[in-house]
Amino acid sequence: MAVLKGIGIALKGFGRALTGKNKVSPTIKSVPPSKNVTKKGMKYSIAKTKLEESYKRSQQVDKNYKIMKDSKKAFKDAKKDLQRMVDTKRADKVGGRVHRRGVKFESDDLNTKRTKKAKGGMAGKKFPDLSGDGKVTKKDILMGRGVIKK
């Protein structure tokens, strides 16, 4: 089985060689100089490149300082908020850490399922015989719902 797989791969390789796919592009012999070099000289081009890199670095430093400043402000605000929660008894301070204080509630209030009624629907009562035939039938139920007139 492995031999057949190897033959298939070899045939693909020979096919590529015959069709001319996967050719290597010619070697680059020279690169034309940039417009700055041709117009204003090599020293100008090098100086401008260094200036642009310096500008990028200063922008990155400024960005990082701004992030640090914002995060310090956010940290101070969060610390104040935690202290406010401790002061208003919404949280407890244990050691150096602040822990939330639970709110008491009745878990039964969260139960939204309806309580089951006794078998037959109406607890303790039998459905009335609305048709007058002596039995409680589907006709009585439909009359009770108002589908069939009495």
Secondary structure, 3 states (H helix, E strand, C coil): CHHHHHHHHHHHHHHHHHHCCCCCCCCCCCCCCCHHHHHHCHHHHHHHHHHHHHHHHHHHHHHHHHHHHHHHHHHHHHHHHHHHHHHCCCEEEECCEEEECCCCCCHHHHCCCCCCCCCCCCCCCCCCCCCCCCCCCHHHHHHHHCCCCC
